[in-house]
Amino acid sequence: PCRSADIALVAGGNRKRWIIATENMQPGDIITNSSRISRMAVSANEGDAYPLGALPVGTLICNLESHPGKGAQYIRAAGTCGVLLRKVNGTAIVQLPSKRHMQVLETCVATVGRVSNVDHNKRVIGKAGRNRWLGKRPHTGLWHRKGGW
C-alpha cells in the first residue's frame, strides 16, 4: 500500500518476504543478497543486493540505506535510480534521482537496477475527483499567492 513501485514476493529457505521489484525482474529469477565486501568488484545482476563497496563505480542502484542495517530509505519511488559515482576512504558517493550527491558508508546495502513501474508518471488521472481518492488535496493557484505588484 502507498507505493508507486511494484513489489515482488521472494523466498529463501523457510522464509518469504516482499521486496520492491526492479525494472526487469521476472518470476523465477534468482536474486542474491550479500553483506560481504570482496577486494574485486562483483558483477551483479539486476535485483541483487550488495554493499556499495562491493559494486563497481557507475552501477545503477536503488533501495539505498543511509546507515548500515537501517533498511532502505532512498531511491524507492517508481522508475527511479541512482548512480554510484565514486568510493573514497571507506565511503561511497551516490547521485540521487534529484541529482544531489549523498555520501554513505561502503557497508550500506543497495539493490542493483532501476525501480519497477517506470511509466507511473505517465498515467492519466482524468479528473480532479480521482486525485481526491488518492488523498491529494486541491491547490487553489493564484488566490493565495502574495506578490508585490
VMD Tcl script that builds the backbone (N, CA, C; Angstrom):
set m [mol new atoms 447]
animate dup $m
set s [atomselect $m all]
$s set {name element resname resid chain x y z} {
  {N N PRO 1 A 0.821 -1.207 0.000}
  {CA C PRO 1 A 0.000 0.000 0.000}
  {C C PRO 1 A 0.858 1.262 0.000}
  {N N CYS 2 A 0.329 2.313 -0.579}
  {CA C CYS 2 A 1.011 3.610 -0.624}
  {C C CYS 2 A 2.360 3.519 -1.310}
  {N N ARG 3 A 2.472 2.732 -2.363}
  {CA C ARG 3 A 3.712 2.634 -3.124}
  {C C ARG 3 A 3.409 2.859 -4.590}
  {N N SER 4 A 4.333 3.511 -5.268}
  {CA C SER 4 A 4.170 3.670 -6.705}
  {C C SER 4 A 4.875 2.544 -7.455}
  {N N ALA 5 A 5.782 1.829 -6.807}
  {CA C ALA 5 A 6.521 0.744 -7.449}
  {C C ALA 5 A 5.817 -0.591 -7.228}
  {N N ASP 6 A 6.119 -1.548 -8.097}
  {CA C ASP 6 A 5.606 -2.901 -7.919}
  {C C ASP 6 A 6.436 -3.607 -6.847}
  {N N ILE 7 A 5.834 -4.618 -6.214}
  {CA C ILE 7 A 6.559 -5.393 -5.214}
  {C C ILE 7 A 6.627 -6.849 -5.666}
  {N N ALA 8 A 7.611 -7.563 -5.149}
  {CA C ALA 8 A 7.815 -8.957 -5.532}
  {C C ALA 8 A 7.940 -9.803 -4.269}
  {N N LEU 9 A 7.371 -10.997 -4.315}
  {CA C LEU 9 A 7.477 -11.944 -3.208}
  {C C LEU 9 A 8.696 -12.826 -3.456}
  {N N VAL 10 A 9.642 -12.808 -2.516}
  {CA C VAL 10 A 10.841 -13.641 -2.650}
  {C C VAL 10 A 10.878 -14.626 -1.487}
  {N N ALA 11 A 11.470 -15.783 -1.747}
  {CA C ALA 11 A 11.534 -16.823 -0.727}
  {C C ALA 11 A 12.934 -17.410 -0.702}
  {N N GLY 12 A 13.370 -17.759 0.489}
  {CA C GLY 12 A 14.659 -18.415 0.653}
  {C C GLY 12 A 14.614 -19.250 1.915}
  {N N GLY 13 A 14.853 -20.549 1.796}
  {CA C GLY 13 A 14.748 -21.436 2.956}
  {C C GLY 13 A 13.301 -21.527 3.397}
  {N N ASN 14 A 13.028 -21.225 4.670}
  {CA C ASN 14 A 11.664 -21.268 5.201}
  {C C ASN 14 A 11.029 -19.887 5.265}
  {N N ARG 15 A 11.663 -18.895 4.687}
  {CA C ARG 15 A 11.230 -17.516 4.864}
  {C C ARG 15 A 10.747 -16.909 3.553}
  {N N LYS 16 A 9.632 -16.181 3.617}
  {CA C LYS 16 A 9.127 -15.422 2.472}
  {C C LYS 16 A 9.052 -13.961 2.874}
  {N N ARG 17 A 9.334 -13.066 1.931}
  {CA C ARG 17 A 9.195 -11.643 2.224}
  {C C ARG 17 A 8.952 -10.868 0.944}
  {N N TRP 18 A 8.413 -9.665 1.101}
  {CA C TRP 18 A 8.125 -8.784 -0.018}
  {C C TRP 18 A 9.272 -7.795 -0.174}
  {N N ILE 19 A 9.684 -7.542 -1.413}
  {CA C ILE 19 A 10.699 -6.533 -1.696}
  {C C ILE 19 A 10.181 -5.634 -2.808}
  {N N ILE 20 A 10.795 -4.477 -2.960}
  {CA C ILE 20 A 10.469 -3.594 -4.081}
  {C C ILE 20 A 11.127 -4.172 -5.326}
  {N N ALA 21 A 10.339 -4.400 -6.367}
  {CA C ALA 21 A 10.834 -5.050 -7.577}
  {C C ALA 21 A 11.635 -4.073 -8.433}
  {N N THR 22 A 12.607 -4.617 -9.161}
  {CA C THR 22 A 13.357 -3.810 -10.119}
  {C C THR 22 A 12.721 -3.944 -11.495}
  {N N GLU 23 A 13.210 -3.158 -12.426}
  {CA C GLU 23 A 12.548 -2.992 -13.725}
  {C C GLU 23 A 12.414 -4.296 -14.517}
  {N N ASN 24 A 13.466 -5.077 -14.629}
  {CA C ASN 24 A 13.440 -6.278 -15.468}
  {C C ASN 24 A 13.321 -7.569 -14.665}
  {N N MET 25 A 12.849 -7.494 -13.437}
  {CA C MET 25 A 12.695 -8.681 -12.596}
  {C C MET 25 A 11.531 -9.532 -13.121}
  {N N GLN 26 A 11.756 -10.839 -13.218}
  {CA C GLN 26 A 10.748 -11.766 -13.728}
  {C C GLN 26 A 10.488 -12.857 -12.689}
  {N N PRO 27 A 9.301 -13.487 -12.723}
  {CA C PRO 27 A 9.062 -14.625 -11.828}
  {C C PRO 27 A 10.061 -15.744 -12.113}
  {N N GLY 28 A 10.599 -16.326 -11.067}
  {CA C GLY 28 A 11.570 -17.402 -11.216}
  {C C GLY 28 A 13.016 -16.944 -11.213}
  {N N ASP 29 A 13.262 -15.633 -11.235}
  {CA C ASP 29 A 14.634 -15.131 -11.185}
  {C C ASP 29 A 15.263 -15.455 -9.834}
  {N N ILE 30 A 16.549 -15.740 -9.849}
  {CA C ILE 30 A 17.297 -15.962 -8.613}
  {C C ILE 30 A 18.037 -14.673 -8.294}
  {N N ILE 31 A 17.750 -14.118 -7.112}
  {CA C ILE 31 A 18.427 -12.891 -6.704}
  {C C ILE 31 A 19.336 -13.195 -5.517}
  {N N THR 32 A 20.410 -12.434 -5.421}
  {CA C THR 32 A 21.436 -12.677 -4.416}
  {C C THR 32 A 21.522 -11.503 -3.466}
  {N N ASN 33 A 21.614 -11.799 -2.173}
  {CA C ASN 33 A 21.884 -10.788 -1.153}
  {C C ASN 33 A 23.214 -11.136 -0.513}
  {N N SER 34 A 24.049 -10.139 -0.303}
  {CA C SER 34 A 25.336 -10.375 0.332}
  {C C SER 34 A 25.696 -9.176 1.184}
  {N N SER 35 A 26.401 -9.415 2.279}
  {CA C SER 35 A 26.862 -8.314 3.121}
  {C C SER 35 A 28.381 -8.253 3.152}
  {N N ARG 36 A 29.037 -9.028 2.293}
  {CA C ARG 36 A 30.494 -9.118 2.290}
  {C C ARG 36 A 31.072 -8.249 1.183}
  {N N ILE 37 A 32.128 -7.517 1.516}
  {CA C ILE 37 A 32.821 -6.695 0.525}
  {C C ILE 37 A 34.120 -7.406 0.165}
  {N N SER 38 A 34.244 -7.831 -1.092}
  {CA C SER 38 A 35.464 -8.503 -1.537}
  {C C SER 38 A 36.423 -7.473 -2.139}
  {N N ARG 39 A 37.655 -7.909 -2.397}
  {CA C ARG 39 A 38.635 -6.976 -2.960}
  {C C ARG 39 A 38.315 -6.633 -4.406}
  {N N MET 40 A 37.738 -7.579 -5.129}
  {CA C MET 40 A 37.351 -7.331 -6.522}
  {C C MET 40 A 35.874 -6.955 -6.562}
  {N N ALA 41 A 35.522 -6.029 -7.440}
  {CA C ALA 41 A 34.123 -5.634 -7.588}
  {C C ALA 41 A 33.332 -6.795 -8.184}
  {N N VAL 42 A 32.123 -7.008 -7.692}
  {CA C VAL 42 A 31.288 -8.103 -8.184}
  {C C VAL 42 A 30.596 -7.682 -9.478}
  {N N SER 43 A 30.250 -8.672 -10.298}
  {CA C SER 43 A 29.438 -8.389 -11.485}
  {C C SER 43 A 28.009 -8.780 -11.128}
  {N N ALA 44 A 27.281 -7.845 -10.557}
  {CA C ALA 44 A 25.952 -8.127 -10.020}
  {C C ALA 44 A 24.901 -8.071 -11.116}
  {N N ASN 45 A 23.905 -8.927 -10.988}
  {CA C ASN 45 A 22.755 -8.894 -11.883}
  {C C ASN 45 A 21.705 -7.956 -11.311}
  {N N GLU 46 A 20.765 -7.545 -12.138}
  {CA C GLU 46 A 19.708 -6.656 -11.670}
  {C C GLU 46 A 18.857 -7.368 -10.619}
  {N N GLY 47 A 18.597 -6.681 -9.516}
  {CA C GLY 47 A 17.820 -7.238 -8.420}
  {C C GLY 47 A 18.672 -7.737 -7.271}
  {N N ASP 48 A 19.976 -7.914 -7.493}
  {CA C ASP 48 A 20.868 -8.362 -6.425}
  {C C ASP 48 A 21.147 -7.217 -5.460}
  {N N ALA 49 A 21.313 -7.535 -4.184}
  {CA C ALA 49 A 21.598 -6.523 -3.163}
  {C C ALA 49 A 22.996 -6.752 -2.613}
  {N N TYR 50 A 23.824 -5.730 -2.698}
  {CA C TYR 50 A 25.206 -5.795 -2.240}
  {C C TYR 50 A 25.563 -4.515 -1.500}
  {N N PRO 51 A 26.602 -4.557 -0.648}
  {CA C PRO 51 A 27.124 -3.308 -0.090}
  {C C PRO 51 A 27.726 -2.461 -1.211}
  {N N LEU 52 A 27.709 -1.158 -1.045}
  {CA C LEU 52 A 28.223 -0.270 -2.087}
  {C C LEU 52 A 29.705 -0.508 -2.353}
  {N N GLY 53 A 30.450 -0.943 -1.337}
  {CA C GLY 53 A 31.871 -1.201 -1.518}
  {C C GLY 53 A 32.157 -2.376 -2.430}
  {N N ALA 54 A 31.182 -3.266 -2.639}
  {CA C ALA 54 A 31.377 -4.439 -3.487}
  {C C ALA 54 A 30.984 -4.176 -4.937}
  {N N LEU 55 A 30.327 -3.057 -5.214}
  {CA C LEU 55 A 29.832 -2.769 -6.564}
  {C C LEU 55 A 30.832 -1.915 -7.337}
  {N N PRO 56 A 30.898 -2.079 -8.663}
  {CA C PRO 56 A 31.783 -1.222 -9.452}
  {C C PRO 56 A 31.212 0.190 -9.591}
  {N N VAL 57 A 32.097 1.151 -9.779}
  {CA C VAL 57 A 31.692 2.546 -9.954}
  {C C VAL 57 A 30.887 2.666 -11.249}
  {N N GLY 58 A 29.815 3.454 -11.215}
  {CA C GLY 58 A 28.955 3.641 -12.384}
  {C C GLY 58 A 27.733 2.744 -12.393}
  {N N THR 59 A 27.566 1.914 -11.372}
  {CA C THR 59 A 26.425 0.998 -11.298}
  {C C THR 59 A 25.147 1.765 -10.981}
  {N N LEU 60 A 24.045 1.426 -11.662}
  {CA C LEU 60 A 22.734 1.984 -11.335}
  {C C LEU 60 A 22.194 1.236 -10.123}
  {N N ILE 61 A 21.738 1.978 -9.106}
  {CA C ILE 61 A 21.277 1.348 -7.870}
  {C C ILE 61 A 19.936 1.924 -7.438}
  {N N CYS 62 A 19.254 1.202 -6.549}
  {CA C CYS 62 A 18.016 1.672 -5.930}
  {C C CYS 62 A 17.959 1.088 -4.515}
  {N N ASN 63 A 16.939 1.439 -3.739}
  {CA C ASN 63 A 16.756 0.932 -2.370}
  {C C ASN 63 A 18.015 1.117 -1.522}
  {N N LEU 64 A 18.445 2.338 -1.390}
  {CA C LEU 64 A 19.708 2.659 -0.720}
  {C C LEU 64 A 19.507 2.890 0.773}
  {N N GLU 65 A 20.390 2.316 1.590}
  {CA C GLU 65 A 20.398 2.561 3.030}
  {C C GLU 65 A 21.184 3.836 3.327}
  {N N SER 66 A 20.765 4.572 4.360}
  {CA C SER 66 A 21.545 5.734 4.778}
  {C C SER 66 A 22.553 5.354 5.857}
  {N N HIS 67 A 22.235 4.344 6.661}
  {CA C HIS 67 A 23.131 3.818 7.684}
  {C C HIS 67 A 23.091 2.297 7.595}
  {N N PRO 68 A 24.211 1.615 7.818}
  {CA C PRO 68 A 24.231 0.150 7.686}
  {C C PRO 68 A 23.229 -0.528 8.617}
  {N N GLY 69 A 22.419 -1.420 8.060}
  {CA C GLY 69 A 21.452 -2.182 8.835}
  {C C GLY 69 A 20.145 -1.471 9.111}
  {N N LYS 70 A 19.992 -0.235 8.673}
  {CA C LYS 70 A 18.783 0.531 8.971}
  {C C LYS 70 A 17.639 0.215 8.009}
  {N N GLY 71 A 17.954 -0.304 6.840}
  {CA C GLY 71 A 16.930 -0.566 5.840}
  {C C GLY 71 A 16.909 0.532 4.790}
  {N N ALA 72 A 16.371 0.204 3.635}
  {CA C ALA 72 A 16.380 1.148 2.510}
  {C C ALA 72 A 15.488 2.348 2.795}
  {N N GLN 73 A 16.026 3.542 2.549}
  {CA C GLN 73 A 15.272 4.771 2.753}
  {C C GLN 73 A 15.273 5.669 1.527}
  {N N TYR 74 A 16.210 5.486 0.625}
  {CA C TYR 74 A 16.347 6.361 -0.533}
  {C C TYR 74 A 16.155 5.571 -1.819}
  {N N ILE 75 A 15.730 6.262 -2.864}
  {CA C ILE 75 A 15.591 5.736 -4.229}
  {C C ILE 75 A 14.629 4.548 -4.241}
  {N N ARG 76 A 13.378 4.779 -3.805}
  {CA C ARG 76 A 12.368 3.721 -3.739}
  {C C ARG 76 A 11.137 4.004 -4.593}
  {N N ALA 77 A 11.009 5.201 -5.151}
  {CA C ALA 77 A 9.830 5.546 -5.944}
  {C C ALA 77 A 9.903 4.885 -7.320}
  {N N ALA 78 A 8.760 4.743 -7.972}
  {CA C ALA 78 A 8.677 4.044 -9.254}
  {C C ALA 78 A 9.555 4.705 -10.309}
  {N N GLY 79 A 10.348 3.888 -11.010}
  {CA C GLY 79 A 11.146 4.354 -12.129}
  {C C GLY 79 A 12.412 5.104 -11.771}
  {N N THR 80 A 12.757 5.200 -10.498}
  {CA C THR 80 A 13.935 5.976 -10.118}
  {C C THR 80 A 15.164 5.086 -9.963}
  {N N CYS 81 A 16.323 5.702 -10.105}
  {CA C CYS 81 A 17.585 5.007 -9.866}
  {C C CYS 81 A 18.649 6.034 -9.534}
  {N N GLY 82 A 19.660 5.595 -8.824}
  {CA C GLY 82 A 20.810 6.430 -8.506}
  {C C GLY 82 A 22.041 5.835 -9.156}
  {N N VAL 83 A 23.145 6.588 -9.105}
  {CA C VAL 83 A 24.391 6.137 -9.719}
  {C C VAL 83 A 25.491 6.163 -8.664}
  {N N LEU 84 A 26.239 5.081 -8.572}
  {CA C LEU 84 A 27.403 5.041 -7.695}
  {C C LEU 84 A 28.530 5.786 -8.399}
  {N N LEU 85 A 28.872 6.986 -7.906}
  {CA C LEU 85 A 29.840 7.838 -8.587}
  {C C LEU 85 A 31.283 7.471 -8.259}
  {N N ARG 86 A 31.614 7.370 -6.973}
  {CA C ARG 86 A 32.989 7.038 -6.596}
  {C C ARG 86 A 33.028 6.525 -5.162}
  {N N LYS 87 A 34.172 5.925 -4.827}
  {CA C LYS 87 A 34.397 5.413 -3.477}
  {C C LYS 87 A 35.637 6.093 -2.913}
  {N N VAL 88 A 35.499 6.681 -1.706}
  {CA C VAL 88 A 36.589 7.442 -1.102}
  {C C VAL 88 A 36.707 7.071 0.377}
  {N N ASN 89 A 37.855 6.534 0.796}
  {CA C ASN 89 A 38.180 6.291 2.208}
  {C C ASN 89 A 37.065 5.601 2.997}
  {N N GLY 90 A 36.577 4.486 2.503}
  {CA C GLY 90 A 35.549 3.739 3.228}
  {C C GLY 90 A 34.142 4.276 3.064}
  {N N THR 91 A 33.966 5.298 2.239}
  {CA C THR 91 A 32.629 5.822 1.966}
  {C C THR 91 A 32.370 5.768 0.465}
  {N N ALA 92 A 31.114 5.874 0.109}
  {CA C ALA 92 A 30.721 5.883 -1.299}
  {C C ALA 92 A 29.870 7.116 -1.554}
  {N N ILE 93 A 30.025 7.708 -2.724}
  {CA C ILE 93 A 29.239 8.882 -3.099}
  {C C ILE 93 A 28.261 8.455 -4.181}
  {N N VAL 94 A 26.976 8.689 -3.907}
  {CA C VAL 94 A 25.892 8.258 -4.783}
  {C C VAL 94 A 25.145 9.485 -5.277}
  {N N GLN 95 A 24.818 9.489 -6.569}
  {CA C GLN 95 A 23.983 10.554 -7.120}
  {C C GLN 95 A 22.534 10.101 -7.049}
  {N N LEU 96 A 21.715 10.843 -6.298}
  {CA C LEU 96 A 20.301 10.523 -6.135}
  {C C LEU 96 A 19.523 10.954 -7.374}
  {N N PRO 97 A 18.267 10.525 -7.532}
  {CA C PRO 97 A 17.472 10.941 -8.696}
  {C C PRO 97 A 17.294 12.455 -8.800}
  {N N SER 98 A 17.410 13.166 -7.685}
  {CA C SER 98 A 17.293 14.627 -7.695}
  {C C SER 98 A 18.592 15.299 -8.122}
  {N N LYS 99 A 19.603 14.524 -8.519}
  {CA C LYS 99 A 20.947 14.980 -8.897}
  {C C LYS 99 A 21.776 15.424 -7.699}
  {N N ARG 100 A 21.261 15.272 -6.505}
  {CA C ARG 100 A 22.004 15.603 -5.297}
  {C C ARG 100 A 22.965 14.459 -4.977}
  {N N HIS 101 A 24.152 14.784 -4.487}
  {CA C HIS 101 A 25.129 13.765 -4.140}
  {C C HIS 101 A 25.025 13.453 -2.658}
  {N N MET 102 A 25.119 12.168 -2.324}
  {CA C MET 102 A 24.997 11.726 -0.939}
  {C C MET 102 A 26.177 10.824 -0.615}
  {N N GLN 103 A 26.806 11.060 0.528}
  {CA C GLN 103 A 27.942 10.255 0.946}
  {C C GLN 103 A 27.497 9.309 2.056}
  {N N VAL 104 A 27.666 8.008 1.823}
  {CA C VAL 104 A 27.287 6.989 2.800}
  {C C VAL 104 A 28.459 6.023 2.970}
  {N N LEU 105 A 28.413 5.222 4.026}
  {CA C LEU 105 A 29.456 4.230 4.249}
  {C C LEU 105 A 29.395 3.136 3.186}
  {N N GLU 106 A 30.559 2.541 2.894}
  {CA C GLU 106 A 30.611 1.476 1.887}
  {C C GLU 106 A 29.864 0.224 2.321}
  {N N THR 107 A 29.572 0.096 3.613}
  {CA C THR 107 A 28.864 -1.091 4.099}
  {C C THR 107 A 27.349 -0.963 3.949}
  {N N CYS 108 A 26.851 0.191 3.521}
  {CA C CYS 108 A 25.416 0.356 3.276}
  {C C CYS 108 A 25.015 -0.461 2.051}
  {N N VAL 109 A 23.897 -1.136 2.152}
  {CA C VAL 109 A 23.448 -2.049 1.096}
  {C C VAL 109 A 22.525 -1.316 0.130}
  {N N ALA 110 A 22.641 -1.650 -1.155}
  {CA C ALA 110 A 21.759 -1.116 -2.186}
  {C C ALA 110 A 21.431 -2.234 -3.171}
  {N N THR 111 A 20.308 -2.093 -3.855}
  {CA C THR 111 A 19.894 -3.059 -4.867}
  {C C THR 111 A 20.347 -2.567 -6.231}
  {N N VAL 112 A 20.812 -3.476 -7.064}
  {CA C VAL 112 A 21.283 -3.120 -8.398}
  {C C VAL 112 A 20.090 -2.988 -9.331}
  {N N GLY 113 A 20.021 -1.905 -10.099}
  {CA C GLY 113 A 18.978 -1.721 -11.103}
  {C C GLY 113 A 18.073 -0.548 -10.809}
  {N N ARG 114 A 17.048 -0.403 -11.642}
  {CA C ARG 114 A 16.077 0.679 -11.543}
  {C C ARG 114 A 14.778 0.128 -10.974}
  {N N VAL 115 A 14.081 0.935 -10.183}
  {CA C VAL 115 A 12.820 0.511 -9.576}
  {C C VAL 115 A 11.778 0.285 -10.674}
  {N N SER 116 A 10.899 -0.689 -10.483}
  {CA C SER 116 A 9.898 -1.059 -11.486}
  {C C SER 116 A 8.820 0.008 -11.650}
  {N N ASN 117 A 7.894 -0.226 -12.574}
  {CA C ASN 117 A 6.752 0.646 -12.861}
  {C C ASN 117 A 7.222 2.009 -13.361}
  {N N VAL 118 A 8.056 1.985 -14.394}
  {CA C VAL 118 A 8.687 3.189 -14.930}
  {C C VAL 118 A 7.651 4.161 -15.488}
  {N N ASP 119 A 6.538 3.672 -16.014}
  {CA C ASP 119 A 5.530 4.538 -16.635}
  {C C ASP 119 A 4.520 5.087 -15.638}
  {N N HIS 120 A 4.822 5.050 -14.358}
  {CA C HIS 120 A 3.886 5.522 -13.335}
  {C C HIS 120 A 3.512 6.992 -13.518}
  {N N ASN 121 A 4.479 7.827 -13.891}
  {CA C ASN 121 A 4.186 9.259 -14.027}
  {C C ASN 121 A 3.436 9.590 -15.312}
  {N N LYS 122 A 3.279 8.642 -16.219}
  {CA C LYS 122 A 2.556 8.885 -17.469}
  {C C LYS 122 A 1.081 8.497 -17.377}
  {N N ARG 123 A 0.650 7.997 -16.215}
  {CA C ARG 123 A -0.732 7.590 -16.018}
  {C C ARG 123 A -1.641 8.813 -16.028}
  {N N VAL 124 A -2.760 8.728 -16.738}
  {CA C VAL 124 A -3.701 9.836 -16.834}
  {C C VAL 124 A -4.676 9.743 -15.664}
  {N N ILE 125 A -4.742 10.797 -14.860}
  {CA C ILE 125 A -5.645 10.824 -13.709}
  {C C ILE 125 A -7.084 11.005 -14.186}
  {N N GLY 126 A -7.316 11.898 -15.138}
  {CA C GLY 126 A -8.635 12.034 -15.756}
  {C C GLY 126 A -9.516 13.102 -15.170}
  {N N LYS 127 A -9.578 13.204 -13.862}
  {CA C LYS 127 A -10.443 14.209 -13.249}
  {C C LYS 127 A -9.924 14.531 -11.849}
  {N N ALA 128 A -10.389 15.636 -11.315}
  {CA C ALA 128 A -9.913 16.075 -10.009}
  {C C ALA 128 A -10.338 15.114 -8.904}
  {N N GLY 129 A -11.510 14.500 -9.058}
  {CA C GLY 129 A -12.013 13.599 -8.029}
  {C C GLY 129 A -11.127 12.384 -7.822}
  {N N ARG 130 A -10.491 11.905 -8.892}
  {CA C ARG 130 A -9.624 10.739 -8.750}
  {C C ARG 130 A -8.394 11.081 -7.907}
  {N N ASN 131 A -7.897 12.307 -8.039}
  {CA C ASN 131 A -6.800 12.746 -7.170}
  {C C ASN 131 A -7.248 12.783 -5.720}
  {N N ARG 132 A -8.495 13.165 -5.481}
  {CA C ARG 132 A -9.018 13.178 -4.113}
  {C C ARG 132 A -9.104 11.761 -3.552}
  {N N TRP 133 A -9.458 10.787 -4.398}
  {CA C TRP 133 A -9.473 9.397 -3.955}
  {C C TRP 133 A -8.082 8.958 -3.498}
  {N N LEU 134 A -7.060 9.521 -4.160}
  {CA C LEU 134 A -5.676 9.187 -3.831}
  {C C LEU 134 A -5.149 9.993 -2.650}
  {N N GLY 135 A -5.987 10.853 -2.076}
  {CA C GLY 135 A -5.591 11.607 -0.893}
  {C C GLY 135 A -4.885 12.908 -1.181}
  {N N LYS 136 A -4.956 13.397 -2.427}
  {CA C LYS 136 A -4.289 14.649 -2.775}
  {C C LYS 136 A -5.282 15.792 -2.691}
  {N N ARG 137 A -4.952 16.810 -1.928}
  {CA C ARG 137 A -5.826 17.967 -1.747}
  {C C ARG 137 A -5.674 18.936 -2.918}
  {N N PRO 138 A -6.723 19.699 -3.223}
  {CA C PRO 138 A -6.627 20.644 -4.341}
  {C C PRO 138 A -5.733 21.834 -4.008}
  {N N HIS 139 A -5.113 22.382 -5.044}
  {CA C HIS 139 A -4.331 23.614 -4.919}
  {C C HIS 139 A -5.177 24.748 -5.472}
  {N N THR 140 A -5.164 25.890 -4.804}
  {CA C THR 140 A -6.044 26.972 -5.228}
  {C C THR 140 A -5.389 27.934 -6.199}
  {N N GLY 141 A -4.129 27.773 -6.485}
  {CA C GLY 141 A -3.498 28.567 -7.533}
  {C C GLY 141 A -3.205 29.993 -7.131}
  {N N LEU 142 A -3.686 30.944 -7.950}
  {CA C LEU 142 A -3.318 32.347 -7.784}
  {C C LEU 142 A -3.899 32.992 -6.537}
  {N N TRP 143 A -4.947 32.446 -5.976}
  {CA C TRP 143 A -5.643 33.131 -4.892}
  {C C TRP 143 A -4.769 33.372 -3.675}
  {N N HIS 144 A -3.855 32.470 -3.390}
  {CA C HIS 144 A -3.055 32.621 -2.177}
  {C C HIS 144 A -1.645 33.110 -2.444}
  {N N ARG 145 A -1.345 33.473 -3.681}
  {CA C ARG 145 A -0.012 33.986 -3.968}
  {C C ARG 145 A 0.063 35.445 -3.565}
  {N N LYS 146 A 1.103 35.770 -2.849}
  {CA C LYS 146 A 1.292 37.151 -2.419}
  {C C LYS 146 A 2.433 37.747 -3.230}
  {N N GLY 147 A 2.172 38.777 -3.944}
  {CA C GLY 147 A 3.203 39.440 -4.737}
  {C C GLY 147 A 3.204 40.927 -4.452}
  {N N GLY 148 A 4.285 41.574 -4.775}
  {CA C GLY 148 A 4.397 42.996 -4.503}
  {C C GLY 148 A 3.987 43.872 -5.669}
  {N N TRP 149 A 3.276 43.347 -6.641}
  {CA C TRP 149 A 2.931 44.158 -7.814}
  {C C TRP 149 A 1.580 44.710 -7.653}
}
mol reanalyze $m
mol bondsrecalc $m
mol representation Tube
mol addrep $m
